[in-house]
Amino acid sequence: MKTQEIAAIEFGTSKVVTVVARSGGLSRCDIAGSGTVPYAGFNDKEWNEYEALTDVVQDSVSAAELEANTKITEIYVGVPGERIRVLTAEAEIETSGNEITEEDINTVQDMAAEKLHIGGEDDYVMHRSPAWFSVNDGKKTMEPMGEKGGRLRACVSFILASMDFIDDIREIMGRLGITIRGFLSPTLGESLLLLSLEERDRVSMLIDIGYLATEISVIEGDAIVYHATVPKGGGDITAQLAMGLNLSMREAEQIKRSFLFNPDEFDQDNFYDVEGDDGSRLSFPRKEVADIIEGQVDEICDLIDKTLMNDANRYFGPRTQVQLTGGGISLMRGGREYLSSRIGRPVKVPVAKAAKLNSPIYATALGLVSMIFDSIEQPETGGKIFSKKITSIFKKG
C-alpha cells in the first residue's frame, strides 16, 4: 500500500496545532509529527493578536516538520467552532416508486440546500451531512439506497465557514508559500471520531470546554444538527484563581490542575501548595480555592444549561448521552462528575484511540486528521469537501 502524507492545522482558543500524518503499513493513519504553539486566540469572532498570527503559524508548522522530518507545502485547515454556522433543514421528494437510488439521495439533499438558500458568494460550505433518511415515512435510516418506496425524506446539515476566517488564513498561508488543500470543520471530525455510530443514531451531545470558549454540539447520524458556542472556558477558571489569590497565571494553573472536586472527608481541610515564580512555596486552604473554581465552573454550567433549554432542547431527548472533551475541565479530577451533577445528565469522557495526541486537549486536531483521510478519496466541488462516516483510523497504542 502506497504511503500517503497529509498536513493539517487546527486553530484552538489558546493554541495552534499542526499535525503531519501518514497512511500505509499496518495502520490507516499514524501521527508522524506535530507542533503546538500557544497564542492569544480570538474573542467575539475576532483575532486577539492578528499581527502575531503569521509567526505563530510558521512556528507550529516548523515544529511539525522537524518532528516528521518533512517539508509542508500543502495543508488542510480546520475552521474553529467560533467561526462556523450550522444550518439544518428537512426536505422530501417523490421517487419512481422503485428502489431508492444515489440520484434520489443527492436530489433530496440538494432540495434541503435550496430551502436554506445556500450557495451564494458569501457561503463557504465545508460539509453537507445527512442526519437521517426516511422512505415512505418509515423508520429513520442512514442507508436508504435500495429500499423501495415512492417518497424519500431527509434531514440534512450544512456547515458553513466564516469568509473572514477563510480570507485571513489564505493570506497567511500565501505569505508562507503553503497551498491550502481545503477547509474543514474539526468540530464535525471530532464528533464523528469520538462518538460511535450507535451513540449518534440515538442522538448525542458533545460539550467541548476549551480554554476561552465552550462548544455545544448535538449530533445525529453523520451530522451536527445543532451547534453553539459560549464565551467561557477553562482559562476563565485560571484567570479568576490568579486574581482571587494574587497569583501569576502559571501559578494559578498549577493549583487548578491539582484541584479535586467532591473530596472525601479526609481531603476537606487540605491545603493546595504551589511553587511561586520566585521559588517560594505558597499554600491556600481548600475552601478558598474551591469557592473560586466551583464558582467559575458553575457559571460555565449555567451558560450550557441556558443554551440547551432555550435553543437546543428540540434536538435531543431525556436519554441523549452527553460527552465531555476539551482541556477546560475534563482533565480536572472529578470534573466530569461535577458537570454531570450540575446539568442533571450522565456525562462520559470519550478518548480517541491514538498512539499520539490522545488527550482530550487534542481531540479536535485528531478529528480533523481523521476527516481528511476519510474524505481524501471523495470528489471535491469548488474547494468544498462533503463528509461521510468516520471511523477510528489511528494506530492504537
Phi, psi and omega in degrees: 000131182289133179286134178239134182242135176228158173235142180221149178230135183236134182255102177275188180279343181224356182210153172250128183240123172252135183232135170251125181231149181231144176253164179115169181072219185279341181238151179290332182208136178221138178283117181268333181189156179210157177220118181246122182231125177291150176207178188281349177070211182216162182217129181052044176068017177238142176296136177286324179220073184299324183296339180265355190293322180299316179295322179297314180298315180299317179297319180294315179297316182298320179295320178293320178299316182297314181291324182272353182055054182212172176243125181270117177245341178227147185209147170263143185245129174270130180267121184296156184301331179290348183243025177235162169234140176246122178240138183229139178213153172254146179215158180218142178228157171273137178247182183291344184094349175269211181288143177293132183251169177297326177297319177299316182297317178293321182296316182292327176289323176297323180294323176298320178296320179295323179297329180269358181058043178272141176131003179285176183296332182271001182259113172256097184274113180274322187218141168237116189227131178279137172273323177190161170235158175215129179258123180054039179061026179276197183298143177296142181212157174261353183228077182280345184302130179097342176289151180262135179172160182262352180224138177234124179244149182212150168249123188233137179250141177236131178249119183250142179259148175294127180294332177298317178296314180304312182295319180299314183288324175300319180295316181294313180295328176297319177298325183273358179071028181250130179276133178272122181276337180170160175250135184224164178260108175299332179299316177292316179299317178299317181298314183286331179285316187277334186255133179289163179300322179295319178295321179288326177297327179276356185076121180233157176241131178247120178252113181253101180268105180267202184279318183245351183207163178236129177258139177237120181232137172252125187244130175225130183062232179259019190230151165271115182264345175211141180211137176209156174234146174238140189277059178204137181206199183297332179295331178293326176297312180299316182297320180290325174298315180300318182289313185290329182254004180058052181242165169283166179297325179295316179296318180296323180295324177300316180293317180301318183290335180267355185290145178238119172287153173048061181287160175278181187298335182281340183259354185301323185259016181294162173247150176254123182256148178214145175277119181291162180298337179266009179091353180282165176257126178249144184225137182225138179294148184305317184300319180296318179291316183297321180301320181286309184296310182294328176296318179290318178295323176300321179295319177298315180296322178297319178294319177298312181300316180297318179297315182294317184287324185275325190241323193256355190295340178283351182263349184217166182240183183295339182262005180298128180282134177257130179243139182245133175216187184086162184270002185298303178224353184295335180268355177277137184296120181085003181297317179299313182295322180294316178299317179302316181292328183282326181262356175071031179219148174298141182231135176244157174242096180283149180230132178293137179277085181228146180289333180231154176057035184270025176268151174306337179299328184253015184299321181291323178295317178294321177298322178297313180297317179301317180296321181299311181293330179285332183264351195296334180264000180274151178291147176254145180233111178060031180081007183252123184256123179264140188270162169224198184295145178237134175243171179289117187245009184268152175297125183280135180249000000 
